[in-house]
Amino acid sequence: TAEQEQQLRFQSGARRFVWNWALGRKNSYYKEQGKGLLTSLLKAELPKMKDEPETAWLKGGDSQAD
């Protein structure tokens, strides 16, 4: 249905946004520290992102979607 298509597009966009955000954080951290950033630290930041006004839209997605 159109509603399902819209939700799938939203989920895909949200996942792409988070992927790009995490990649940017990892690259920046490596340039600054010379070592990798643990994925567990990135995962801990995601719930906090949902409380920020500019990324609150992430609340609308499924956090467990694969």
Backbone hydrogen bonds, N-H to C=O, Kabsch-Sander energy under -0.5 kcal/mol:
donor,donor_aa,acceptor,acceptor_aa,energy
5,E,1,T,-2.2
6,Q,2,A,-2.3
7,Q,3,E,-2.2
8,L,4,Q,-2.5
9,R,5,E,-2.3
10,F,6,Q,-2.2
11,Q,7,Q,-2.8
12,S,8,L,-2.5
13,G,9,R,-2.4
14,A,10,F,-2.7
15,R,11,Q,-2.5
16,R,12,S,-2.2
17,F,13,G,-2.4
18,V,14,A,-2.5
19,W,15,R,-2.5
20,N,16,R,-2.5
21,W,17,F,-2.5
22,A,18,V,-2.8
23,L,19,W,-2.5
24,G,20,N,-2.3
25,R,21,W,-2.4
26,K,22,A,-2.6
27,N,23,L,-2.5
28,S,24,G,-2.5
29,Y,25,R,-2.5
30,Y,26,K,-2.3
31,K,27,N,-2.2
32,E,28,S,-2.2
33,Q,29,Y,-3.4
34,G,29,Y,-0.5
34,G,30,Y,-2.2
41,L,38,L,-0.7
42,L,38,L,-1.4
43,K,39,T,-2.7
44,A,40,S,-1.5
45,E,41,L,-0.9
45,E,42,L,-0.8
46,L,42,L,-1.1
49,M,45,E,-1.7
50,K,46,L,-1.2
51,D,48,K,-1.2
52,E,49,M,-1.3
55,T,52,E,-1.1
56,A,52,E,-0.8
56,A,53,P,-0.6
58,L,55,T,-1.9
59,K,56,A,-2.0
60,G,57,W,-1.6
61,G,58,L,-1.7
63,S,61,G,-0.6
65,A,62,D,-1.1
